[in-house]
Amino acid sequence: MANRLANKVALISGGARGQGAAEARMFVAEGASVVIGDVLDDQGAARAAELNRGAAKARAHYLHLDVTKAEDWNRAVEAAQTQFGGLDVLVNNAGILSLANVEQGTEEEWDRVSAVNQKGVWLGMKTAAPAMRKRGGGSIINISSIYGLIGSGGSAAYHASKGAVRILTKTAAIEFGPDKIRVNSVHPGVIRTPMLEALEREAIISLINNLPIAREGSVDEIAYGVLFLASDEASYMTGSELVIDGGYTSL
């Protein structure tokens, strides 16, 4: 099926590389116009230029977006409206990782992870919702993690922030439902992204060898799930959790 996002406008945070870049590429291929937000300005600008190459008119626009700052979110939503006429889809994709456990973690590290992974999602939804109401509805997709569903022996701040995203998604789904704004969360497993490079390769191999689908996932496999939730095919889904993890959480 082609043009699954025809005439829709999307804003993707953390869209310069990894999962966000795959989502932006797939969205444009399916007919959407996309605002890419990130703090990696060179990579983000290159991503937008790549998506616009050969097009009759611009389909992608990049801007600097620090998801912890309300003023950056205001500029991003305004860009979606001025560049492409409105906003229909928000993908809260930006996130950072900390490996520290409960005792090792510092207050500074906890605050930094919470600000990006949790506060950033809240600010994104808060800022995007009024623009979506003007369009008669929309779809918000919050990228959580399998570690928003289960625990492990470390990454305490990361786990806490992704668990918060899961429940915040459900709260927003209830709040925004009457406005025809759907809100769902996606829970990736072990996916080949720059974030995964922070982990020891031997630990990753040991982990994936025990999965029912014994391999890493790809960014496109996550993007297909996000695409579905962004499209009208998911029109009766809200407050839901889409788990894409090779069976990790079934162990």
C-alpha positions, -999 to +999 in steps of 0.1 A: +000+000+000+014+034-011+007+069+002-003+057+036+005+092+050-007+113+020-012+149+029-001+144+065+025+166+082+048+150+108+073+162+133+100+138+144+124+145+173+158+129+172+153+125+134+189+131+123+200+095+126+190+060+137+154+052+142+143+088+137+160+090+104+144+058+092+110+071+103+115+103+084+126+085+052+097+061+054+072+089+061+083+109+031+081+077+009+045+073+021+034+108+011+040+128+043+059+161+047+083+159+077+099+184+101+131+168+115+142+181+148+175+172+165+206+187+182+229+171+156+226+200+132+249+188+104+235+154+103+199+167+105+204+192+077+220+165+056+190+142+062+166+168+051+186+176+020+187+138+012+149+135+014+144+166-007+168+156-035+150+153-068+117+163-054+095+189-072+090+207-038+105+203-004+091+174+016+115+177+046+126+206+068+153+205+095+155+226+126+175+225+158+153+210+185+165+205+221+135+186+235+141+198+270+133+234+259+097+247+255+108+274+231+124+249+208+092+229+207+072+260+199+095+268+170+092+232+157+054+232+157+054+266+141+077+253+114+053+225+106+025+250+102+044+276+082+064+252+060+037+225+054+004+239+066-002+221+099+006+191+121-009+157+120+017+134+135+043+137+163+069+111+169+087+116+202+118+097+192+146+116+209+163+098+238+195+092+256+210+063+276+227+060+309+241+026+321+244+035+358+225+014+383+206+028+413+236+033+435+261+043+409+240+070+392+246+106+400+219+132+405+231+151+375+229+121+353+194+112+366+182+147+358+197+147+323+181+114+313+148+124+328+148+158+311+154+143+276+135+110+278+105+121+300+102+158+301+109+160+263+080+137+256+056+157+278+067+190+262+063+176+227+027+164+234+018+196+252+030+218+223+017+196+194-018+190+207-033+225+199-020+223+164-035+189+159-069+201+172-069+226+144-065+198+119-094+178+135-072+152+152-038+135+149-015+107+160+012+109+187+038+081+189+060+080+219+091+059+217+096+040+250+115+008+252+113-028+264+128-014+295+096+007+300+080-027+305+105-048+323+136-043+345+172-053+343+203-050+365+213-015+355+204+017+336+181+029+364+174+064+351+168+051+316+144+024+329+125+050+350+122+075+322+109+049+297+084+035+322+072+071+327+067+074+289+046+043+289+022+056+316+023+092+303+011+078+269-019+062+285-028+094+304-025+115+273-046+090+253-074+095+277-070+133+278-068+137+240-093+111+229-122+135+226-101+156+203-095+126+180-058+127+188-045+091+193-015+085+216+004+052+215+038+040+226+064+019+208+087-005+227+118-014+207+141-043+218+177-047+208+179-025+176+210-015+156+213+022+164+242+045+176+228+041+211+236+004+210+272+012+205+274+022+242+270-015+252+297-041+251+295-062+219+299-095+237+270-086+260+248-078+230+257-111+213+249-131+244+216-113+248+204-118+212+214-154+211+188-161+238+160-144+219+132-163+201+142-143+170+179-145+176+192-113+160+193-076+164+163-056+150+167-030+123+156+006+124+133+000+095+115-027+116+107+000+142+098+025+115+072+002+100+055+000+134+056+038+138+043+042+103+013+020+111+005+040+142+008+073+123-015+061+095-053+059+095-050+021+096-045+025+134-076+047+137-090+026+166-058+024+186-049+047+214-032+042+248-017+010+233+018-005+235+034-018+203+063-041+213+089-048+186+115-069+204+122-102+188+104-119+217+126-103+244+097-096+268+082-130+263+112-148+280 
